[in-house]
Amino acid sequence: MTTATVITAAYQAESFIDKAVRSVITQSSSDWEMIIISDDGVDYREILQGYGINDKRLRFYSTGVTGAGPAAARNIGLYEARHDIIMNLDSDDILSADYIGHMLAAAMQYGLATPAIEVIEDGKAAPSYQRHIPSEVNSFNLRDAIRYCPTYAPIVFNRKKFRQEWPVLHYGEDLLLWLKMFDHAPVIPYVRQAKYCYNHRMHSLSRPQELTTHGICERRRNMIEWINKNTPQGYQKDNYSLVCSWLESCNEMEKQFNYQLVDIDVFMKENNRRFDQLIGESGNYNTAHS
């Protein structure tokens, strides 16, 4: 029977990882294993036992250092995985109860898939971070992914068909993994029935507590440097160019805001305006794929 491996990188996750793990062990499907990789020297088996969680389907590894980064940790999980269907779950996120069953079926059929995403900030739904996905959309090309995905963490893939690892950066590795997937797949099926709850948490990599946005601009420049070094020949080259242009536009936006943190609604309004200017407005691009 085909089963799934859920990979979770854990860094300073003692106070919330139990919620992520419980969302896995309470799945309607029991066909899975979960690999937890410590990236801070913490014994997460012991931490979870303290929460009353002790399941034989949980397996534990370590990067052996502190702060190797989520990509390095996940790649250890990828190497140790016993199953071909790979699912990533960040240590502060949770899955809907039927997530694994729906995503497993889609990945077995198509080789890869992505779920619906709900953004949670400070314990509440955060619709400002999300664009409405039209009902006719059932798969994403790269433009759709940039338009609709507030996070790229929950991609699910068959590692026999897509022999990819997470690029080892400390920021943006999820988007770059998607970019590599599009080298081999024109679209990624979108599974509305499965929901990934993305916690936009204070002090996370996606929400660092910096007084200015200079740091995030530098991390985007690192992504652009990686893309320029890894751009393939052929039609995929356009995908890499598109992502670079989008990252550069995001950095230009930070400059416009004088590298200061601004209200999320103000930020997203300008973000969406720039996106539509670069990619095209929703109504001008066919997002429905067969």
Secondary structure by P-SEA (a helix, b strand, c coil): cbbbbbbbbbccccccaaaaaaaaaacccccbbbbbbbccccaaaaaaaaaccccccbbbbbcccccccaaaaaaaaaaaccccbbbbbccccccccaaaaaaaaaaaaccccccbbbbbcccccccccccccccccccccaaaaaaccccccccccccccccccccccccaaaaaaaaaaaacccbbbbbccbbbbbccccccccccccccaaaaaaaaaaaaaaaaaccccccaaaaaaaaaaaaaaaaaaaaaaccccccaaaaaaaaaaaaaaacccccccccccc
